[in-house]
C-alpha cells in the first residue's frame, strides 16, 4: 500500500468512527462522518446528528474555518448536490476552498447519484473515491437498502438454546440468554426505526417493546404488530403506555368493531391482505412512512413468514449454552420449512462473537443461491 493510500484510509477510519456517534438518530438520512486535514493535521471534524440538521461536512467546515482552504476533506458519503432539508454540501465545500475530497461511497440516492462528485470536479477539486468502501457500505446498509428500494432494512433476531429451542414445552422463555445479550438487544432496538412482533408474542408476553438503556436519549422505535384478526387486547401495554407510536397490521378478516376499538385505544390500524397480513405490502407501507429499518422479534411463524418471503436482510442469532429438549418445545423458525439442507436458506458474511456466556452469530441470508 502506498503512503497516500495509507494516509487516506487512516483519516477515513476516523470519519467512519465519527459517523457511528449518530447511529439510530439520523433516519431517514444516512450515517455520515467528515474530517478535514491540512498538512497532516485534523483541523475540522463532524458528523450528521439528526435529519434536518447540518450535514457532517458543514460541521467540519465550520470547525476548520479558514484552515479549510487548500485542505483535504474526508467524508464517508458523497457530498449532496441538491436542496433537501438542508442546502447542498457540494457548494459549501467549493466555497470553503477545499482542494481535495476523498469519499468512501457514492450516494445511490437518485437526486445525488454522482452529481455531487461531478460538481466538485467541475470546480477543479481533486476527488478520490472508494476508500474503505466496503466498511462504509456495511455501516450504511440500512440507508442503502431503503433509498434504492423504498423498503426498510429488516433484521431478524432470535435467541435459542444449543438445541434450537426458544422456550420450554410449557412456553417458559425468561431468560434463555444472559444479561449481556439482553442489553445488546436493547442497543439494537435503539438503532432501529421500528420493532415488529406477531400477535402471539403480544398475547403471551404483553411486551412494551421499548428501549431500556441507562442514560439513553431519543424516542422509542415505532411498534408494529402483525394481527390478522385484530386480537390485540385493549389493555395491552402497547396501547396503554403511550411510549411510542403503535401500528397494528390486520387483514380484511378483522372485525370492524375490533379495529375501531384498537383505534380508539390510540393504535394506528392498517389493513393489508385478505386472509392474513400481506407482509410485503406492509413493508412497502413502512418504507413510505420513512421507517428505514425494522427489527423483527417475532415467534417461529413470523420468522418463517419473513424468511420464506425473502424479506430478511440480516439475521442476529443468540445461542445460549443450555439444552432444553422437548419435541413440542418451540424453535426459532416454524412454518413448512425447507425440504433439504441443499435448499435451506444459508447465511453469508457471517461473524461469531461471545456476548457474556452466549454466542452471537450474525449473517446475511443468501436468497436464490
N, C-alpha and C positions, 0 to 999 in steps of 0.2 A: 504494500500500500504506500503510495507516495505521500509526501509530507502534507500537501494541500488537502488530499482526501482525508487523511487522519485528523487534520485540524477541523475540517468541515463536519466530520462525524462527531468529534468531541463537543462542538457547540450545538449540534443538532440534538444530541442526547440531552443537553441542558434544556433546550426548548421543549423536548418531549416531556421531560420531568416537570417543567412549569405547567404544561397543559393539564397534567394529572390533578393539579390542585382543584380544578373545577369539575371533576367527574360527578355526573349526576345533577349538574346545575345549569348547563348551557342549552339543553334541548329546547327547540329542535335544531339548534346550531351545533356545529362540531366542537370538539376539544381542540384548541389551538394555543401553542406557546410560541414566543418570539424572543430572540436575543440579538442585540446589536453589538458588534465587536469592532473596535478600532485599535489598530496596532497591537493586536493580540489580547486586548483587554476588553471585558464586557463593560459597556457604557450605558446600556439600557436593556431592560427585560420586562416581560409582561405576559399575561395570559388572558384569554377571553373568560370573563367571570360568569356572565349570565346573558341570555338572549335579550337584545335591545340596548345593551351597554357597549361601550367601545370594544373593538376587537383587539387581539393581542398586539398587533403591530402598532396600534395607536398608543397603547400603554407604554410600549418600549420606546417609541419615538418621543413621547412626552418626557420620559425619564432621561433620554440621551440629550435632548435639546440640540444645540448647535454641534455637539460632538457627533451627531448622526451624519453630518456632511462628509462624504468620502468614505464612510464606514460600510461594513458588510452586515446585512440583515439575514438572520437565520430564522425561518418560520416553518412550522410543521405542515402547513397547508397553504396552497397558492393564495396570495392576496386577492381579495374580491375586487371586481371592477364595476360593480353595479350599485345602485341605490336601493337598499333594503330597509331594515330597521335603523341602520346607520349608513354613513356615506362610504364611498369606495376607498378601500385601503390602498389600492394601487396608486391612486392620485396623491394620497398623503405621503407615500413612500417616495414618489418622484419629487414632490415639493420639498421634502426634507433633504434632498441631495444625496440619498443613499447611492453608493457606487456599484454595489454588487448585492444580489439577492440569492440566497440558497434555500431551496424548498425541498421538502420530503415528498409531498404528493401534489398532483394537480387536483383541482376541485371538480368532481363529477357533476356538481350542480349545473344543470343546463344554462343557467343565467351567468355562470362563471366559465366553466369548461375551457380553460386555457386562455380566456380573454385577458385575465389579469397578467399572466406571463407575457402575452403579446404586447400589452400596453407598456409594461416595464421595458421590454427590449426595444420597442419603438422610441422610447425616451432615452435610449443609449445606455441603459443599465445592463450590466452583465448578469445573466441568470443561469444558475446551475440547478438542475432538478434531479429528483430521485435519490437524494441522500437519506439513508435509513428508511427507505420507502416501505419495506415490509413491516418494520416496527411501527411506523406511523399508520399504516393500513390496519394493523391489529388494534391499535389504540382507538381508532375511529371507525371500528367495524359497524357500530350501530348507525352512525350518520351515513356511512357509505351505502348501507343497505336501504335505509329509508329514503334518502334523497333520490335514488335511482328508481326504486320500485314503488315508493309511497306506501309500503307496508312496514310495520315495525319489525325490528330485530328481536327474535324470540329465543330466550334462554330457558331451558328446561332443567329444573333442579330436582334431584332425587336424593334420598337418604335411606340406606338399606343395610341390613346385616350382611355378614360374609356369605350367607347362603341366600341372599337376594330378597329377604323379607322386609317389608316396610312397616309391619306391625305384627303382633301375635295373632293367633287364631281367634282370640277374643276381641281383637281390634285395638289393644293397647299399643301405643307407639311412643309415649313420652317416658324417657328420652332414649332414642336409639343412638344418636350422636351426642358428643360431648359439648361442653360449653363453648369451646373454641370454634367448633363447626357452626354452632348456632349464631355466634357473633358474626362469623363470615356471611351467613345468610342475611343478616340484617344489613351488613355492608353492601351486599348485592341489591337488596331491596332499595337501599338509599340511592343507588346508582341508576335505578330503572324508573321509567315513567309510569308503568302500570304493573300490578300484580294480578295474576289470573288464577282462579281456582274453580272447581266444579261444585255443584250443589251438594254432592256427597260430603265434601270437606266442610261446608258450612253447617250442614245438619249434624255431623259427627263432632266437630270441634268448636263451633261458634267462634271462629278466629276474628281478630281485629285487623290483621294484615297491615299493620303499621310498622314503622321503623323505630326500634328501641335501642338507641346507642347513646352513651353519655356525651354531653356537650354537643350534640348534633343541632344544626340549624337547617332551616328549609322545610318545605311542605312534604307531607307524606305522598307516596305514589297513588295514582288512581287505582281503585279496587274494581276488578271485573269478575263477575260470577257467571258461569255457564249454567243456566237454569231453564231448561226447555219448557217446563210446565209451571214456572213461577211458584216454586215451593219454598222460597226463602222466607223464614219466619219474620213476622213484622217486628219482633223484638230482638232480632239478631244484632250483634254488635256493629256489623257493617252498616246498619240502618240507624242505629241509635247513638253512636258515639260522636258523630259529627267530625271525625278526624280527617276525612278525605272524601273526595268525590267517589261515588259508588255507581257503577254501571252494571245492570243485570240484563244479560242477553237471554231472550226467550225465543221460542218458536211460535208458529201460528197456532199450535195446540194450547197455548197458555190461555186460561180463562180470563176474560176481560176484567172481571171483578178482582182477581188476584193481581193482575198488573196494575190496576188502578190503586189498589191498596199499597203496593210497593212504591208507586209514585207518590202517594200521599205521605209515605214514610220518608221521603226525601231521595229515593233512588231514581236514577235515570234508566228507564226501561227501553231497550231497543229490540226489535224483532227481526230475526234472520233465520230463514228456513221453515219448512212446513212441519216436519215431524220432530226434528232435532235442530239445535242451533247450527246454522251454516257457519263453520269456523272461518273458512277463507273470506266470506263476506264480512264477518266481524272484524278480521284483521284489516280489511280494506277500510272499514269504518274507523277503526282506531288510528290507522295511518292518516286519514283525512283530519282527524282530531289533533294531529301533530303529536301523537304519542309514539315516539320513535323506538321505544324498547318495551318489551313485555316479559315479565318474569313469571314463568309458569310453575306453580307449586301445587299442582293437582294430584289426583289419585291415579290409579292404574288406567282407568278408562279414558280420562282426559289426556294422559300422556300418549296413549295409543292413538287417540284421535289426531293429535298434533303430529306425531311421528309418521303415521301412515299417510297423512295428507302432505307430507314433505314440508311442513311449516316450521320445523325447529331448526334454528341456525347454530345453536351451541348447546351442549349438554354438560352439566356440572353434577357429578355423581359422588356423593359421600359413601364410603364403605366402612362400617363400624366393625371392630374386632369382636364380634359375637355371633353365635349361631342360635337362631330362633327355632327352626324346624316347623313342622306343621304343614300337611298337604293343603290345608284350607287357609293358611296364612297368606295375606295379600302380598303381591310382588310389585315392583316399580312400574311395570308396563303390562297392561292387560290386553283386551281385545282378542282378535283372531290370531295375532302373531304371524311371524313369517314361517314359511314352510320348511326351511332348512338353514343350516349355517351358511350355505352358499348364497342364499337370498336374503339373509339377515342384513339389517342396516348397520354398517360399520362406521366407526369414528376415525377421523384423520387428525393430524396435527395434535396428537394427544400429549398431555402433560400429566405428571403424577407428583403429588406432594403430600406430606404429612401435616395434618392440621390437628393439633392435640394428639389424641390417641387414634384418630380416624385418618383414613386415606381419602384424598380427593383426586378423582380423575376428571379431567376436562378435555373435551374434544368437539369436533365439528362433524355432524352427520354427512356422509357421502351418499347422496341420492343418485340413483341411476347407475351405480357402479357395479 
